[in-house]
Amino acid sequence: MIDFRSDTVTRPCHAMRKAMANAEVGDDVYGDDPTVNGVQQKVADMFGTEAALLVPSGTQSNLIALLSHCQRGDEYIVGQEYHTYLYEAGGAATLGGIVPQPLPVEADGSLFLDKIQSSIKPDDVHFAKTRLLSLENTHNGKVVPPEYINSAIQLARDNQLLCHLDGARLFNAAIASGRSVPSLVKGFDSVSVCFSKGLGAPVGSMLCGNYNLIEQAKRWRKMLGGGMRQAGIVAAAIDFALENNIHRLKEDHENALLLAELLSEIGNIRVNPPQTNMVYIEFDSEVDTQKIARKLRQKNILISASRRTRLVTHLNISEQDIEKFVYELRQLMRIN
Ligand SMILES: *Cc1c(COP(=O)(O)O)cnc(C)c1O
């Protein structure tokens, strides 16, 4: 199957599985797993933070960050299409009593600074206590402008707010912008990063921050059921991904550009130029996208069937796969 639905569909390669099988392990809830400890330190060093904590998913990582920063009745400011607000089942509100203040997301993935400023509540019994600004990078495959991020952090600081970054695909942002990871996360109080997407590990995310935050985070992780025992098996896959799969994200970005270029030559599709590994396309309204997706599936190609569709490149998609997909799609659009 050539699967364009997401980079979460990537499968661990043989060498990664071998590294997992050979991992030295211990009980990580006791802090005894040498592989986990080593990879947590490695990620902390890569991000320029004091510590990092292995967690099962990006959703849990973001939730732990929110729970660690905010008390019941506190408020976080967030983009209304950001993952921490829209795609995490309302966890912060449901489990933490943390009030979301969603704001519209601008075309470049940012939140307008004056909208952030005007949504910060005064210290008054009528209001929730505004406590945290939560940003996202990349957002829908876009690298949020680094200068903007610095201004947003400064605004937050001026108003005594903490800052969290959902950096699920931060390595894509680093590769695409040519900036270092520490420079992209500087000033945040916590950063979440996923290894189960373009980096190709089967599972796992990390939350990065200072010692104090990570100590609190460990308690929340245990409460949420995320304390894992011989987690070195997972950490070994992450280590393999860090060593082998970061530099090759460039290929995914080049493949996304190729895909966008070839698709733009087909009629009845609008194509947004990609910055990283995601190509957003829109089929004209007369196109039967359900039928297109069904027909593609018969050719072993998977796409999400909707008028506005996200196509994602990753390590299990080659240039040849892209050419095959565009060829098949062109045939289908002709007879549609
Ligand atoms: C995928 C994703 C997450 C959550 O990761 P899971 O491991 O799927 O829970 C968080 N934020 C963003 C922006 C994501 O794309």
The ligand as an SDF file (V2000), in Angstrom:
LIG
                    3D

 15 15  0  0  0  0  0  0  0  0999 V2000
    0.0830   13.8900   15.9600 C   0  0  0  0  0  0  0  0  0  0  0  0
    0.0940   15.1680   16.6830 C   0  0  0  0  0  0  0  0  0  0  0  0
   -0.0240   15.2000   18.0720 C   0  0  0  0  0  0  0  0  0  0  0  0
   -0.3490   13.9920   18.9320 C   0  0  0  0  0  0  0  0  0  0  0  0
    0.3540   12.8750   18.7180 O   0  0  0  0  0  0  0  0  0  0  0  0
   -0.2210   11.4080   19.0320 P   0  0  0  0  0  0  0  0  0  0  0  0
    1.0310   10.6610   19.2870 O   0  0  0  0  0  0  0  0  0  0  0  0
   -0.9430   10.9970   17.8020 O   0  0  0  0  0  0  0  0  0  0  0  0
   -1.1030   11.4870   20.2290 O   0  0  0  0  0  0  0  0  0  0  0  0
    0.0680   16.4240   18.6780 C   0  0  0  0  0  0  0  0  0  0  0  0
    0.2260   17.5510   17.9720 N   0  0  0  0  0  0  0  0  0  0  0  0
    0.3210   17.5680   16.6430 C   0  0  0  0  0  0  0  0  0  0  0  0
    0.5030   18.8660   15.9180 C   0  0  0  0  0  0  0  0  0  0  0  0
    0.2550   16.3690   15.9470 C   0  0  0  0  0  0  0  0  0  0  0  0
    0.3400   16.3760   14.6180 O   0  0  0  0  0  0  0  0  0  0  0  0
  1  2  1  0
  2  3  1  0
  2 14  2  0
  3  4  1  0
  3 10  2  0
  4  5  1  0
  5  6  1  0
  6  7  2  0
  6  8  1  0
  6  9  1  0
 10 11  1  0
 11 12  2  0
 12 13  1  0
 12 14  1  0
 14 15  1  0
M  END
$$$$
